[in-house]
Amino acid sequence: MKVEQGRGLVITGWAANALFLVTAVPSAAGVEVFEGPAIVVALALFFTSIGAFGYAFFVAAARSANGDNVAVENLFFLVGSAPRAVQLQFLAMFTVCTVIACATVVWAPFGILVPMLPMGLAGVWAARYGTFPPRRPPAHR
């Protein structure tokens, strides 16, 4: 199936997690030199996620206009639109990101916004490479 097509999105997501980890954890541990970078990285990843959500929405809207039945669950949660291997990658990415955010939130509070990025990237993956059922014609009354 289309597992290989979105590999760049998966790699980008894991790289973002790594960057988040290496800035948020030292900041949370009290290394003052990491406080500024942790804030900048968290906000940059969050704003990137906003862009990803917007891009995914517009690409999905175009696919919907062309007859695909795109819904939130198969766009951002990959239900039925992505192979199991892709779903597991994004689920693991989201889980790791959420654990980092929750573990460091008291000392690096902007990190709580970062788990939006894996969801946004999942939406981009689905919008570009996902498989959606055809939209049904409206029922006549």
mmCIF file of the C-alpha atoms, coordinates in Angstrom:
data_MODEL
# 
_entry.id   MODEL 
# 
loop_
_atom_site.group_PDB 
_atom_site.id 
_atom_site.type_symbol 
_atom_site.label_atom_id 
_atom_site.label_alt_id 
_atom_site.label_comp_id 
_atom_site.label_asym_id 
_atom_site.label_entity_id 
_atom_site.label_seq_id 
_atom_site.pdbx_PDB_ins_code 
_atom_site.Cartn_x 
_atom_site.Cartn_y 
_atom_site.Cartn_z 
_atom_site.occupancy 
_atom_site.B_iso_or_equiv 
_atom_site.pdbx_formal_charge 
_atom_site.auth_seq_id 
_atom_site.auth_comp_id 
_atom_site.auth_asym_id 
_atom_site.auth_atom_id 
_atom_site.pdbx_PDB_model_num 
ATOM 1   C CA . MET A 1 1   ? 0.000   0.000  0.000  1.00 0.00 ? 1   MET A CA 1 
ATOM 2   C CA . LYS A 1 2   ? 1.145   3.607  0.497  1.00 0.00 ? 2   LYS A CA 1 
ATOM 3   C CA . VAL A 1 3   ? 3.392   3.059  3.540  1.00 0.00 ? 3   VAL A CA 1 
ATOM 4   C CA . GLU A 1 4   ? 6.542   4.387  1.872  1.00 0.00 ? 4   GLU A CA 1 
ATOM 5   C CA . GLN A 1 5   ? 4.990   7.506  0.321  1.00 0.00 ? 5   GLN A CA 1 
ATOM 6   C CA . GLY A 1 6   ? 4.683   9.473  3.542  1.00 0.00 ? 6   GLY A CA 1 
ATOM 7   C CA . ARG A 1 7   ? 7.975   8.381  5.090  1.00 0.00 ? 7   ARG A CA 1 
ATOM 8   C CA . GLY A 1 8   ? 9.222   12.000 5.140  1.00 0.00 ? 8   GLY A CA 1 
ATOM 9   C CA . LEU A 1 9   ? 6.296   13.018 7.343  1.00 0.00 ? 9   LEU A CA 1 
ATOM 10  C CA . VAL A 1 10  ? 7.041   10.198 9.786  1.00 0.00 ? 10  VAL A CA 1 
ATOM 11  C CA . ILE A 1 11  ? 10.743  11.083 9.883  1.00 0.00 ? 11  ILE A CA 1 
ATOM 12  C CA . THR A 1 12  ? 9.875   14.756 10.391 1.00 0.00 ? 12  THR A CA 1 
ATOM 13  C CA . GLY A 1 13  ? 7.597   13.857 13.293 1.00 0.00 ? 13  GLY A CA 1 
ATOM 14  C CA . TRP A 1 14  ? 10.228  11.724 15.023 1.00 0.00 ? 14  TRP A CA 1 
ATOM 15  C CA . ALA A 1 15  ? 12.876  14.418 14.479 1.00 0.00 ? 15  ALA A CA 1 
ATOM 16  C CA . ALA A 1 16  ? 10.527  16.976 16.034 1.00 0.00 ? 16  ALA A CA 1 
ATOM 17  C CA . ASN A 1 17  ? 10.023  14.649 19.014 1.00 0.00 ? 17  ASN A CA 1 
ATOM 18  C CA . ALA A 1 18  ? 13.795  14.344 19.416 1.00 0.00 ? 18  ALA A CA 1 
ATOM 19  C CA . LEU A 1 19  ? 14.230  18.118 19.261 1.00 0.00 ? 19  LEU A CA 1 
ATOM 20  C CA . PHE A 1 20  ? 11.433  18.558 21.794 1.00 0.00 ? 20  PHE A CA 1 
ATOM 21  C CA . LEU A 1 21  ? 13.055  15.982 24.078 1.00 0.00 ? 21  LEU A CA 1 
ATOM 22  C CA . VAL A 1 22  ? 16.539  17.527 24.010 1.00 0.00 ? 22  VAL A CA 1 
ATOM 23  C CA . THR A 1 23  ? 15.218  20.994 24.846 1.00 0.00 ? 23  THR A CA 1 
ATOM 24  C CA . ALA A 1 24  ? 12.311  20.315 27.233 1.00 0.00 ? 24  ALA A CA 1 
ATOM 25  C CA . VAL A 1 25  ? 13.953  17.726 29.485 1.00 0.00 ? 25  VAL A CA 1 
ATOM 26  C CA . PRO A 1 26  ? 17.075  19.776 30.327 1.00 0.00 ? 26  PRO A CA 1 
ATOM 27  C CA . SER A 1 27  ? 14.882  22.838 30.852 1.00 0.00 ? 27  SER A CA 1 
ATOM 28  C CA . ALA A 1 28  ? 12.646  20.850 33.189 1.00 0.00 ? 28  ALA A CA 1 
ATOM 29  C CA . ALA A 1 29  ? 15.743  19.567 34.987 1.00 0.00 ? 29  ALA A CA 1 
ATOM 30  C CA . GLY A 1 30  ? 16.688  23.146 35.811 1.00 0.00 ? 30  GLY A CA 1 
ATOM 31  C CA . VAL A 1 31  ? 19.379  23.811 33.217 1.00 0.00 ? 31  VAL A CA 1 
ATOM 32  C CA . GLU A 1 32  ? 18.678  27.509 32.754 1.00 0.00 ? 32  GLU A CA 1 
ATOM 33  C CA . VAL A 1 33  ? 20.421  27.787 29.393 1.00 0.00 ? 33  VAL A CA 1 
ATOM 34  C CA . PHE A 1 34  ? 17.692  25.514 27.928 1.00 0.00 ? 34  PHE A CA 1 
ATOM 35  C CA . GLU A 1 35  ? 14.724  27.577 29.133 1.00 0.00 ? 35  GLU A CA 1 
ATOM 36  C CA . GLY A 1 36  ? 14.687  29.909 26.120 1.00 0.00 ? 36  GLY A CA 1 
ATOM 37  C CA . PRO A 1 37  ? 15.331  27.188 23.530 1.00 0.00 ? 37  PRO A CA 1 
ATOM 38  C CA . ALA A 1 38  ? 12.651  24.985 25.106 1.00 0.00 ? 38  ALA A CA 1 
ATOM 39  C CA . ILE A 1 39  ? 10.084  27.767 24.732 1.00 0.00 ? 39  ILE A CA 1 
ATOM 40  C CA . VAL A 1 40  ? 11.156  28.576 21.171 1.00 0.00 ? 40  VAL A CA 1 
ATOM 41  C CA . VAL A 1 41  ? 11.118  24.911 20.107 1.00 0.00 ? 41  VAL A CA 1 
ATOM 42  C CA . ALA A 1 42  ? 7.745   24.221 21.730 1.00 0.00 ? 42  ALA A CA 1 
ATOM 43  C CA . LEU A 1 43  ? 6.134   27.253 20.122 1.00 0.00 ? 43  LEU A CA 1 
ATOM 44  C CA . ALA A 1 44  ? 7.764   26.586 16.738 1.00 0.00 ? 44  ALA A CA 1 
ATOM 45  C CA . LEU A 1 45  ? 6.481   22.998 16.766 1.00 0.00 ? 45  LEU A CA 1 
ATOM 46  C CA . PHE A 1 46  ? 3.026   24.177 17.800 1.00 0.00 ? 46  PHE A CA 1 
ATOM 47  C CA . PHE A 1 47  ? 2.850   26.799 15.058 1.00 0.00 ? 47  PHE A CA 1 
ATOM 48  C CA . THR A 1 48  ? 4.096   24.181 12.595 1.00 0.00 ? 48  THR A CA 1 
ATOM 49  C CA . SER A 1 49  ? 1.218   21.974 13.714 1.00 0.00 ? 49  SER A CA 1 
ATOM 50  C CA . ILE A 1 50  ? -1.246  24.788 12.983 1.00 0.00 ? 50  ILE A CA 1 
ATOM 51  C CA . GLY A 1 51  ? 0.154   24.976 9.458  1.00 0.00 ? 51  GLY A CA 1 
ATOM 52  C CA . ALA A 1 52  ? -0.075  21.197 9.114  1.00 0.00 ? 52  ALA A CA 1 
ATOM 53  C CA . PHE A 1 53  ? -3.707  21.203 10.259 1.00 0.00 ? 53  PHE A CA 1 
ATOM 54  C CA . GLY A 1 54  ? -4.558  23.968 7.806  1.00 0.00 ? 54  GLY A CA 1 
ATOM 55  C CA . TYR A 1 55  ? -2.790  22.271 4.911  1.00 0.00 ? 55  TYR A CA 1 
ATOM 56  C CA . ALA A 1 56  ? -4.448  18.932 5.726  1.00 0.00 ? 56  ALA A CA 1 
ATOM 57  C CA . PHE A 1 57  ? -7.855  20.603 5.918  1.00 0.00 ? 57  PHE A CA 1 
ATOM 58  C CA . PHE A 1 58  ? -7.548  22.288 2.515  1.00 0.00 ? 58  PHE A CA 1 
ATOM 59  C CA . VAL A 1 59  ? -6.169  19.207 0.762  1.00 0.00 ? 59  VAL A CA 1 
ATOM 60  C CA . ALA A 1 60  ? -8.903  17.081 2.355  1.00 0.00 ? 60  ALA A CA 1 
ATOM 61  C CA . ALA A 1 61  ? -11.553 19.605 1.300  1.00 0.00 ? 61  ALA A CA 1 
ATOM 62  C CA . ALA A 1 62  ? -10.306 19.350 -2.280 1.00 0.00 ? 62  ALA A CA 1 
ATOM 63  C CA . ARG A 1 63  ? -10.429 15.553 -2.103 1.00 0.00 ? 63  ARG A CA 1 
ATOM 64  C CA . SER A 1 64  ? -13.934 15.749 -0.655 1.00 0.00 ? 64  SER A CA 1 
ATOM 65  C CA . ALA A 1 65  ? -15.010 18.030 -3.500 1.00 0.00 ? 65  ALA A CA 1 
ATOM 66  C CA . ASN A 1 66  ? -13.674 15.411 -5.905 1.00 0.00 ? 66  ASN A CA 1 
ATOM 67  C CA . GLY A 1 67  ? -15.848 12.662 -4.389 1.00 0.00 ? 67  GLY A CA 1 
ATOM 68  C CA . ASP A 1 68  ? -13.897 11.257 -1.426 1.00 0.00 ? 68  ASP A CA 1 
ATOM 69  C CA . ASN A 1 69  ? -15.769 10.832 1.862  1.00 0.00 ? 69  ASN A CA 1 
ATOM 70  C CA . VAL A 1 70  ? -13.284 12.520 4.192  1.00 0.00 ? 70  VAL A CA 1 
ATOM 71  C CA . ALA A 1 71  ? -14.174 12.727 7.892  1.00 0.00 ? 71  ALA A CA 1 
ATOM 72  C CA . VAL A 1 72  ? -12.248 13.843 10.975 1.00 0.00 ? 72  VAL A CA 1 
ATOM 73  C CA . GLU A 1 73  ? -11.649 10.300 12.215 1.00 0.00 ? 73  GLU A CA 1 
ATOM 74  C CA . ASN A 1 74  ? -10.075 9.122  8.977  1.00 0.00 ? 74  ASN A CA 1 
ATOM 75  C CA . LEU A 1 75  ? -8.211  12.379 8.359  1.00 0.00 ? 75  LEU A CA 1 
ATOM 76  C CA . PHE A 1 76  ? -6.556  13.125 11.705 1.00 0.00 ? 76  PHE A CA 1 
ATOM 77  C CA . PHE A 1 77  ? -6.886  9.747  13.449 1.00 0.00 ? 77  PHE A CA 1 
ATOM 78  C CA . LEU A 1 78  ? -6.173  7.677  10.297 1.00 0.00 ? 78  LEU A CA 1 
ATOM 79  C CA . VAL A 1 79  ? -9.146  5.365  10.915 1.00 0.00 ? 79  VAL A CA 1 
ATOM 80  C CA . GLY A 1 80  ? -9.491  3.303  7.755  1.00 0.00 ? 80  GLY A CA 1 
ATOM 81  C CA . SER A 1 81  ? -7.458  5.713  5.639  1.00 0.00 ? 81  SER A CA 1 
ATOM 82  C CA . ALA A 1 82  ? -3.925  4.503  6.403  1.00 0.00 ? 82  ALA A CA 1 
ATOM 83  C CA . PRO A 1 83  ? -2.201  1.135  6.670  1.00 0.00 ? 83  PRO A CA 1 
ATOM 84  C CA . ARG A 1 84  ? -1.801  -0.253 10.184 1.00 0.00 ? 84  ARG A CA 1 
ATOM 85  C CA . ALA A 1 85  ? 1.977   0.372  10.118 1.00 0.00 ? 85  ALA A CA 1 
ATOM 86  C CA . VAL A 1 86  ? 1.418   4.076  9.453  1.00 0.00 ? 86  VAL A CA 1 
ATOM 87  C CA . GLN A 1 87  ? -1.278  4.289  12.133 1.00 0.00 ? 87  GLN A CA 1 
ATOM 88  C CA . LEU A 1 88  ? 1.089   2.728  14.676 1.00 0.00 ? 88  LEU A CA 1 
ATOM 89  C CA . GLN A 1 89  ? 3.910   5.130  13.775 1.00 0.00 ? 89  GLN A CA 1 
ATOM 90  C CA . PHE A 1 90  ? 1.739   8.181  14.335 1.00 0.00 ? 90  PHE A CA 1 
ATOM 91  C CA . LEU A 1 91  ? 0.203   6.702  17.492 1.00 0.00 ? 91  LEU A CA 1 
ATOM 92  C CA . ALA A 1 92  ? 3.667   5.990  18.919 1.00 0.00 ? 92  ALA A CA 1 
ATOM 93  C CA . MET A 1 93  ? 4.855   9.463  17.897 1.00 0.00 ? 93  MET A CA 1 
ATOM 94  C CA . PHE A 1 94  ? 1.853   11.078 19.600 1.00 0.00 ? 94  PHE A CA 1 
ATOM 95  C CA . THR A 1 95  ? 2.289   8.947  22.725 1.00 0.00 ? 95  THR A CA 1 
ATOM 96  C CA . VAL A 1 96  ? 5.992   9.760  23.101 1.00 0.00 ? 96  VAL A CA 1 
ATOM 97  C CA . CYS A 1 97  ? 5.332   13.450 22.529 1.00 0.00 ? 97  CYS A CA 1 
ATOM 98  C CA . THR A 1 98  ? 2.512   13.466 25.073 1.00 0.00 ? 98  THR A CA 1 
ATOM 99  C CA . VAL A 1 99  ? 4.651   11.691 27.689 1.00 0.00 ? 99  VAL A CA 1 
ATOM 100 C CA . ILE A 1 100 ? 7.439   14.257 27.211 1.00 0.00 ? 100 ILE A CA 1 
ATOM 101 C CA . ALA A 1 101 ? 4.942   17.119 27.434 1.00 0.00 ? 101 ALA A CA 1 
ATOM 102 C CA . CYS A 1 102 ? 3.259   15.776 30.573 1.00 0.00 ? 102 CYS A CA 1 
ATOM 103 C CA . ALA A 1 103 ? 6.563   14.958 32.270 1.00 0.00 ? 103 ALA A CA 1 
ATOM 104 C CA . THR A 1 104 ? 7.949   18.454 31.705 1.00 0.00 ? 104 THR A CA 1 
ATOM 105 C CA . VAL A 1 105 ? 4.843   20.651 31.800 1.00 0.00 ? 105 VAL A CA 1 
ATOM 106 C CA . VAL A 1 106 ? 5.470   22.090 35.268 1.00 0.00 ? 106 VAL A CA 1 
ATOM 107 C CA . TRP A 1 107 ? 8.906   23.424 34.296 1.00 0.00 ? 107 TRP A CA 1 
ATOM 108 C CA . ALA A 1 108 ? 8.451   23.885 30.535 1.00 0.00 ? 108 ALA A CA 1 
ATOM 109 C CA . PRO A 1 109 ? 4.731   24.732 30.198 1.00 0.00 ? 109 PRO A CA 1 
ATOM 110 C CA . PHE A 1 110 ? 4.663   25.550 26.478 1.00 0.00 ? 110 PHE A CA 1 
ATOM 111 C CA . GLY A 1 111 ? 5.506   21.930 25.744 1.00 0.00 ? 111 GLY A CA 1 
ATOM 112 C CA . ILE A 1 112 ? 1.906   20.947 26.395 1.00 0.00 ? 112 ILE A CA 1 
ATOM 113 C CA . LEU A 1 113 ? 1.114   22.381 22.936 1.00 0.00 ? 113 LEU A CA 1 
ATOM 114 C CA . VAL A 1 114 ? 3.568   20.138 21.087 1.00 0.00 ? 114 VAL A CA 1 
ATOM 115 C CA . PRO A 1 115 ? 1.430   16.941 20.882 1.00 0.00 ? 115 PRO A CA 1 
ATOM 116 C CA . MET A 1 116 ? -0.660  18.756 18.287 1.00 0.00 ? 116 MET A CA 1 
ATOM 117 C CA . LEU A 1 117 ? 2.174   18.245 15.786 1.00 0.00 ? 117 LEU A CA 1 
ATOM 118 C CA . PRO A 1 118 ? 1.862   14.447 15.376 1.00 0.00 ? 118 PRO A CA 1 
ATOM 119 C CA . MET A 1 119 ? -1.881  14.874 14.860 1.00 0.00 ? 119 MET A CA 1 
ATOM 120 C CA . GLY A 1 120 ? -1.314  17.581 12.254 1.00 0.00 ? 120 GLY A CA 1 
ATOM 121 C CA . LEU A 1 121 ? 1.277   15.461 10.459 1.00 0.00 ? 121 LEU A CA 1 
ATOM 122 C CA . ALA A 1 122 ? -1.121  12.506 10.518 1.00 0.00 ? 122 ALA A CA 1 
ATOM 123 C CA . GLY A 1 123 ? -3.695  14.752 8.860  1.00 0.00 ? 123 GLY A CA 1 
ATOM 124 C CA . VAL A 1 124 ? -1.203  15.749 6.183  1.00 0.00 ? 124 VAL A CA 1 
ATOM 125 C CA . TRP A 1 125 ? -0.341  12.075 5.619  1.00 0.00 ? 125 TRP A CA 1 
ATOM 126 C CA . ALA A 1 126 ? -3.995  11.128 5.255  1.00 0.00 ? 126 ALA A CA 1 
ATOM 127 C CA . ALA A 1 127 ? -4.867  14.110 3.061  1.00 0.00 ? 127 ALA A CA 1 
ATOM 128 C CA . ARG A 1 128 ? -2.018  13.367 0.668  1.00 0.00 ? 128 ARG A CA 1 
ATOM 129 C CA . TYR A 1 129 ? -1.768  9.574  0.715  1.00 0.00 ? 129 TYR A CA 1 
ATOM 130 C CA . GLY A 1 130 ? -4.836  8.230  2.521  1.00 0.00 ? 130 GLY A CA 1 
ATOM 131 C CA . THR A 1 131 ? -7.525  6.052  1.034  1.00 0.00 ? 131 THR A CA 1 
ATOM 132 C CA . PHE A 1 132 ? -11.063 7.298  1.531  1.00 0.00 ? 132 PHE A CA 1 
ATOM 133 C CA . PRO A 1 133 ? -14.331 5.687  0.480  1.00 0.00 ? 133 PRO A CA 1 
ATOM 134 C CA . PRO A 1 134 ? -16.371 7.444  -2.190 1.00 0.00 ? 134 PRO A CA 1 
ATOM 135 C CA . ARG A 1 135 ? -18.931 9.927  -0.944 1.00 0.00 ? 135 ARG A CA 1 
ATOM 136 C CA . ARG A 1 136 ? -22.491 8.637  -1.129 1.00 0.00 ? 136 ARG A CA 1 
ATOM 137 C CA . PRO A 1 137 ? -25.047 10.681 -2.995 1.00 0.00 ? 137 PRO A CA 1 
ATOM 138 C CA . PRO A 1 138 ? -27.557 12.412 -0.726 1.00 0.00 ? 138 PRO A CA 1 
ATOM 139 C CA . ALA A 1 139 ? -30.727 10.475 -0.007 1.00 0.00 ? 139 ALA A CA 1 
ATOM 140 C CA . HIS A 1 140 ? -33.867 11.822 -1.677 1.00 0.00 ? 140 HIS A CA 1 
ATOM 141 C CA . ARG A 1 141 ? -36.772 12.675 0.601  1.00 0.00 ? 141 ARG A CA 1 
# 
